[in-house]
Amino acid sequence: MLGGPAQNFPPTHSMPAASLQTFLEDIRLVSEARHQLVQAVRALVAQRFPGVEEALKYGGILFSAEGVTFGGVFVYKAHVSVEFGSGARIADAFGHLEGQGKGRRHLKLRGPEDLLDKQLAAYLPLALQAAKDERPAS
């Protein structure tokens, strides 16, 4: 369901639907293309991690699975960014991750083709594992 309408996306589990819906409608008012890209990212994450939780924070939507936050999607003027908080721990065999900071890395998506071209689906489990590895042992 790449870039499908919001009403076809499964409900979120950790945030009020009205808050998320308002956020998504605000994105749509600014750019239908970026709205569709955000929806495509959300659909891909939900497909890869059934039961994923979403939280509206830091101006974007954060994703959590298996008890750990592993990434998020953020909208910018010319692109959508999928950010991985522990991305520096990912061995980037595909060479698409951007960023030079101590921990974070991101993928810039400028169009729907970037979902496949930049292999987002392959990065998602790597991002989750990196976040789990960084979590302090209990």
Secondary structure as GFF3:
##gff-version 3
##sequence-region A 1 138
A	DSSP	three_ten_helix	6	8	.	.	.	ID=ss1
A	DSSP	alpha_helix	17	30	.	.	.	ID=ss2
A	DSSP	alpha_helix	32	48	.	.	.	ID=ss3
A	DSSP	beta_strand	53	57	.	.	.	ID=ss4
A	DSSP	beta_strand	60	65	.	.	.	ID=ss5
A	DSSP	beta_strand	68	75	.	.	.	ID=ss6
A	DSSP	beta_strand	80	84	.	.	.	ID=ss7
A	DSSP	three_ten_helix	87	89	.	.	.	ID=ss8
A	DSSP	beta_strand	105	109	.	.	.	ID=ss9
A	DSSP	alpha_helix	113	117	.	.	.	ID=ss10
A	DSSP	alpha_helix	120	134	.	.	.	ID=ss11
###
